[in-house]
Amino acid sequence: MGTASTRSSPQEGICNPADCYCHKDVYRTSLGAAEKLPTKSIQHPTSVVTFRLLGVHQKFTSLSSSCNTPQIKRVRDCIRRNHRVIRRIALLVCLALTIPTLAQTTLNGAGATFPYPMYSKWFSEYNKLHPEIQFNYQSIGSGGGIRQVLASTVDFGASDGPMSDEQLAQAKTKILHIPTVLGAVVPAYNIPGVSGEVKFTPQALAGIFLGKITSWNDAALTSANPGVNLPNQTIIVVHRSDGSGTTYIFTDYLSKVSSEWQNQVGKGTSVKWPVGLGGKGNEGVAGMIRQMQGAIGYVELIYAVQNKITYGSVKNASGNFVKASLDSVTAAAASAKSMPPDFRVSITNAPGKDAYPISSFTWLLIPEQSKDKTKGKILADFLNWMVDDGQKMTAQLTYAPLPESVAQKVKNAIKQVR
């Protein structure tokens, strides 16, 4: 920056260059300090000419109209340009000061892998609408999600199996079960030479996972699949090794259709498996099925689709073999006519000729009273968006949306989140 200041008596007529210029000191002012810089100052027929380059300060009192020297024209143009620059900078500064700074907020969650593809999509889309809000979700399984929400180490949890009364009693604050979508658990398999659909009866599925049916050409399978050349191949059972809501859904179903299973194993996010190899997460089980010939396991529908793993149809309560799809899961959801106030409901083995029997709601586990009131408000806003706009995205990932009657009840429940 530079500062030039001159004083002289007004003169009449054409400006004499000899009078207009002399060697004087010009001071460059920067942040209140002056740095002496020898250069040409301007003697001119005017009372005061003051300018500071780059717009720190400018004062310009009428140059004589008779002064048309090239040098003075350049000075006049420079001053005008600086005025424009200053006005623009001032405008930008004012705008910057008037726009509020948006604080970044990160919501931490953990839990189910079953709905992870859907949640990942929702979190990404919501962040596009609200860039100041980030989601950090760890898909560690429903068991881990329940443990972390009980320990208050996350802002929300996620589970495909509802928390038990005993678990809810351990919570530091009331935990709300917020249903988000419906999905299906499918029997996925890798049978050499068989690329088509295999039909499974409830008895066959229970027998396989109890370790009683050990070959793919067992009569319990061939009788339900006439025309399918099932090989004399050993069945390799794959199950979850971690606490899993997908396991809860599958074992809940088996407990309903097999008294032997109910008595020997039962249902839960983690059970004592009679047979098989363990894989971590839906993705881990899907990967093991793909790698091992003769393998069968249970995964959420989207994981079978994304990994291009063949999956079979299951005989439902009405006696029909039904394959998992948006329509068949929606048909199963229709059976939940009397949704309990806390939304903890099982729809496995649902009635209805078109209902897929291993269907389930999945839940976000939301503390009613958040430790951080700001996060509580943000969570409530996100949940309201999820119940409305978020439901329109479910079909893209083969999840079924909440029935309208359930969605309305969920909206009322969200009002409790603080």
Long-range contacts (C-beta under 8 A, 24 or more apart in sequence): 1-28, 1-29, 1-30, 1-52, 1-53, 1-54, 1-56, 2-26, 2-27, 2-28, 2-37, 2-39, 2-52, 2-53, 3-27, 3-28, 3-29, 3-34, 3-50, 3-51, 3-52, 4-39, 4-41, 4-42, 4-49, 4-50, 4-51, 5-41, 5-48, 5-49, 5-50, 6-41, 6-42, 6-43, 6-44, 6-48, 6-49, 7-47, 7-48, 8-43, 8-44, 8-45, 8-46, 9-45, 10-45, 10-46, 10-47, 10-64, 11-45, 11-64, 12-45, 12-66, 13-66, 14-66, 15-44, 15-45, 15-64, 15-66, 15-67, 15-68, 15-69, 15-72, 17-69, 17-71, 19-43, 20-44, 20-67, 20-69, 20-71, 20-72, 21-71, 29-56, 29-57, 42-71, 42-72, 42-75, 44-72, 49-75, 51-75, 51-78, 51-79, 51-82, 53-78, 53-82, 54-82, 54-85, 55-82, 55-83, 55-85, 55-86, 55-89, 58-82, 58-83, 58-86, 102-131, 102-132, 103-132, 104-132, 104-133, 104-134, 105-132, 105-133, 105-134, 105-374, 105-375, 105-378, 106-133, 106-134, 106-135, 106-136, 107-133, 107-134, 107-135, 107-136, 107-155, 107-156, 107-375, 107-378, 107-379, 107-382, 108-136, 108-137, 108-153, 108-154, 108-155, 108-156, 109-135, 109-136, 109-137, 109-138, 109-145, 109-154, 109-155, 109-156, 109-157, 109-158, 109-364, 110-137, 110-138, 110-139, 110-140, 110-144, 110-145, 110-148, 110-149, 110-154, 110-157, 110-158, 111-137, 111-138, 111-139, 111-140, 111-141, 111-142, 111-144, 111-145, 111-146, 111-148, 111-149, 111-157, 111-158, 111-159, 111-245, 111-365, 112-139, 112-141, 112-142, 112-145, 112-158, 112-159, 112-160, 112-244, 112-245, 112-246, 112-362, 113-139, 113-140, 113-141, 113-244, 113-246, 113-281, 113-282, 113-283, 113-300, 114-142, 114-160, 114-183, 114-185, 114-245, 114-246, 114-249, 114-282, 114-300, 114-362, 115-158, 115-160, 115-180, 115-181, 115-183, 115-300, 115-362, 115-399, 116-282, 117-302, 117-306, 117-397, 118-180, 118-181, 118-302, 118-393, 118-394, 118-397, 118-399, 119-158, 119-180, 121-393, 121-396, 121-397, 122-386, 122-390, 122-393, 125-390, 125-393, 126-382, 126-385, 126-390, 129-385, 133-378, 133-382, 139-281, 140-242, 141-240, 141-242, 141-243, 141-244, 141-245, 141-269, 141-280, 141-281, 142-243, 142-244, 142-245, 142-246, 142-248, 142-269, 143-242, 143-243, 143-244, 143-269, 143-270, 144-242, 144-243, 145-365, 146-243, 146-269, 146-365, 147-243, 149-175, 149-365, 149-367, 150-175, 152-367, 152-371, 155-367, 155-370, 155-372, 155-375, 155-379, 156-364, 156-365, 156-366, 156-367, 156-379, 157-364, 157-365, 158-362, 158-363, 158-364, 158-365, 159-245, 159-248, 159-269, 159-362, 159-363, 159-365, 160-244, 160-245, 160-246, 160-248, 160-249, 160-360, 160-362, 160-363, 161-245, 161-248, 161-249, 161-252, 161-268, 161-269, 162-343, 162-344, 162-345, 162-363, 163-344, 163-365, 171-367, 172-367, 173-367, 173-368, 173-369, 174-367, 174-368, 174-369, 175-365, 175-366, 175-367, 175-368, 176-342, 176-365, 176-366, 176-367, 176-368, 176-413, 176-416, 176-417, 177-342, 177-343, 177-344, 177-363, 177-364, 177-365, 178-343, 178-363, 178-364, 178-365, 178-366, 178-383, 178-410, 178-413, 178-414, 179-343, 179-361, 179-362, 179-363, 179-402, 179-406, 179-410, 180-361, 180-362, 180-363, 180-364, 180-386, 180-390, 180-402, 181-361, 181-362, 181-391, 181-394, 181-399, 181-400, 181-401, 181-402, 182-329, 182-330, 182-332, 182-333, 182-347, 182-359, 182-360, 182-361, 182-362, 182-399, 182-400, 182-401, 182-402, 183-300, 183-301, 183-302, 183-329, 183-359, 183-360, 183-362, 183-398, 183-399, 183-400, 184-300, 184-301, 184-324, 184-325, 184-328, 184-329, 184-356, 184-358, 184-359, 184-360, 185-246, 185-249, 185-250, 185-253, 185-298, 185-299, 185-300, 185-301, 185-358, 185-359, 185-360, 186-298, 186-299, 186-300, 186-301, 186-304, 186-311, 186-312, 186-324, 186-358, 187-296, 187-297, 187-298, 187-311, 187-312, 187-314, 188-286, 188-289, 188-296, 188-297, 188-298, 188-299, 188-303, 188-304, 188-309, 188-310, 188-311, 189-289, 189-295, 189-296, 189-297, 189-309, 189-310, 189-311, 189-312, 190-289, 190-290, 190-292, 190-293, 190-294, 190-295, 190-296, 190-309, 190-310, 191-216, 191-230, 191-231, 191-233, 191-293, 191-294, 191-310, 192-231, 192-233, 192-293, 192-294, 193-229, 193-231, 194-228, 194-229, 194-230, 194-231, 194-310, 195-310, 196-228, 196-310, 197-310, 197-312, 197-313, 197-323, 198-225, 198-228, 198-230, 198-310, 198-312, 198-313, 199-224, 199-225, 199-312, 199-313, 199-314, 199-315, 199-321, 200-224, 200-312, 200-313, 200-314, 200-315, 201-314, 201-315, 202-253, 202-254, 202-257, 202-258, 202-314, 202-315, 202-349, 202-357, 203-257, 203-258, 205-254, 205-257, 205-314, 206-254, 206-257, 206-258, 206-260, 206-261, 208-235, 208-237, 208-296, 209-237, 209-239, 209-254, 209-261, 209-273, 209-274, 209-275, 209-276, 210-258, 210-260, 210-261, 210-264, 210-265, 210-274, 210-275, 211-237, 211-274, 211-275, 211-276, 216-294, 224-315, 224-321, 233-293, 233-294, 234-294, 235-294, 235-295, 235-296, 236-276, 236-277, 236-292, 236-294, 236-295, 236-296, 237-273, 237-275, 237-276, 237-277, 237-295, 237-296, 237-297, 238-276, 238-277, 238-278, 238-279, 238-285, 238-288, 238-289, 238-292, 238-295, 238-296, 238-297, 239-273, 239-276, 239-277, 239-278, 239-279, 239-285, 239-297, 239-298, 240-270, 240-278, 240-279, 240-280, 240-281, 240-284, 240-285, 241-278, 241-279, 241-280, 241-284, 242-270, 242-280, 242-281, 243-269, 243-270, 244-269, 244-270, 244-281, 245-269, 245-362, 246-282, 246-298, 246-299, 246-300, 247-271, 247-298, 249-348, 249-358, 249-360, 250-298, 250-358, 252-346, 252-348, 252-360, 253-348, 253-349, 253-357, 253-358, 256-348, 256-349, 257-349, 257-357, 298-358, 301-398, 302-397, 302-398, 302-399, 305-398, 314-356, 314-357, 314-358, 315-357, 316-349, 316-350, 316-352, 316-353, 316-355, 316-356, 316-357, 317-349, 317-350, 317-351, 317-352, 317-355, 317-357, 318-351, 318-352, 318-353, 318-355, 320-353, 320-354, 322-354, 322-355, 322-356, 322-357, 323-356, 324-356, 324-358, 324-359, 325-356, 325-398, 326-395, 326-398, 326-399, 326-400, 327-354, 328-354, 328-355, 328-356, 328-359, 329-356, 329-359, 329-399, 329-400, 330-400, 330-401, 330-403, 331-355, 331-356, 332-356, 332-357, 332-359, 333-359, 333-361, 333-400, 333-402, 333-403, 333-406, 334-403, 336-361, 336-403, 336-406, 339-405, 339-406, 339-409, 343-406, 343-409, 343-410, 343-413, 359-400, 366-417, 368-416, 368-417, 368-418, 369-418, 370-417, 370-418, 373-418, 376-417, 376-418, 377-418, 379-417, 380-414, 380-415, 380-417, 380-418, 383-410, 383-414, 383-417, 384-411, 384-414, 387-411, 387-414
